[in-house]
Amino acid sequence: MDSISLRAKAILARQVNHECDCKSDNENYSDDEERSSKYRFVSALSMSGGNGDNSYSTNSLLQKRVLSKIKTVLVENTKEMMTNLDFPKCIKIADLGCSSGPNTFLAISQIVNTINVFCKECNQNQPEIDCCLNDLPSNDFNTTFQFLTSFNKKLTQEGSCFVSGIPGSFYSRLFPRKSLHFVHSNYSIHFLSKVPDGLEKNKMSVYITSSSPLSEYKAYLNQFQRDFTTFLRMRSEEMVSNGRMVLTLIGRNTTDDPLYRDCCHFWTLLSKSLCDLVFEGLVSASKVNTFKMPFYDPTKEEVTDLIRKEGSFQINDLETHGFDLGHSIEDCSLQPHRVKSGQKEASCIRAVTETMLVAHFGDAINIDTLFNKYAFHVSQHATCTVKTTVTLVVSLIRS
Ligand SMILES: C[S@@+](CC[C@H](N)C(=O)[O-])C[C@H]1O[C@@H](n2cnc3c(N)ncnc32)[C@H](O)[C@@H]1O
């Protein structure tokens, strides 16, 4: 294909996806081509499917706990949405980044039950509810839909509820204009659409660490700004006026140093584990140098600033909660707790990264060995108390 038709194809692809464009077409085209061949593994981004020992479905207790913490936010926003929209006869809900497993139905059942109970309390007819579960096309939707029967049993009131899967990136348009009443997304929008360029100077590290050059932080922040703004713009087109959106994502506490991440940050421990494999001659350093996470942990100020600048949403509330991967273990009283916790934390990170690691390293890496190292590094940080990672919960009203 000649360069003109390639460029035309790239422009067409962006138009179809309605992506945000801050640079010229030529610049975007060459940047994206270079990055997508360098960081090809990003297209494999999806949680480990199925329901085996290493699957996301089995290792998503941390995300489940987060969902239980935000219950009140979901309930309040759902009730306010119903009142402000004067009890519509048909409600369309979307869970973005639903993944494979039961968590998506926890959130959806919370919203559906609130709508039905609230309608009864207010002597209103129960609406028909359209529940759309979105994730990337590579997501294991089959595993998710196996939880549909238990979801139906959890619904407290009789009512019509229709569940469907919507494959596609939430950085593109997914729904018709002005069709959505309520949008929810848990632990998904900290994933970027791509790895930014300009990270070459930081060797042997999959993400920003305290020793990264400042340019690395700027590159990640810039990509997050572009992606989050696109996300808001797409949803602003899809949502009805006075519709609600509740977003929960991993963020960081503000410190004077934008590079600061605590020594036991989950990506720092993954970098350390990969380095161990390099020192043991099991993986090449050059391969590790080109594995970077498509992820950014914003501060609440960065999130607020972008919402204000995009302009379609009013911030109803923004909360910060603690984050503890150690809570991905069910019984913290077990001894030796830290060892068990180390394995659980390793399993949690493995379920999120294995598809990308395998896509990048192929047979060169033994995933079991890598995550045994990870569990060991967790156990070495048993006494760390300073944590910079937090969970951000923001609720928005479509103006
Ligand atoms: C950690 S999981 C969270 C899943 C679920 N919401 C929960 O609470 O357990 C993050 C999900 O976001 C999805 N994701 C990441 N980027 C996405 C994108 N651009 N569009 C749609 N889904 C995306 C991933 O595939 C993954 O399933």
The ligand as an ORCA input file, in Angstrom:
! r2SCAN-3c Opt
* xyz 0 1
  C      -9.024     -4.396     36.149
  S     -10.301     -4.734     34.993
  C     -11.708     -4.137     35.870
  C     -12.894     -4.982     35.602
  C     -14.170     -4.754     36.364
  N     -14.712     -3.441     36.099
  C     -14.016     -4.978     37.857
  O     -14.365     -4.076     38.626
  O     -13.580     -6.043     38.262
  C     -10.073     -3.478     33.743
  C     -10.852     -3.763     32.469
  O     -10.804     -2.603     31.619
  C     -10.745     -3.066     30.296
  N     -10.267     -2.000     29.413
  C      -9.050     -1.426     29.386
  N      -8.983     -0.506     28.406
  C     -10.208     -0.500     27.807
  C     -10.769      0.242     26.732
  N     -10.049      1.161     26.068
  N     -12.049      0.011     26.401
  C     -12.794     -0.918     27.071
  N     -12.316     -1.659     28.094
  C     -11.032     -1.449     28.454
  C      -9.801     -4.258     30.371
  O      -9.923     -5.083     29.242
  C     -10.258     -4.917     31.657
  O     -11.206     -5.895     31.425
*
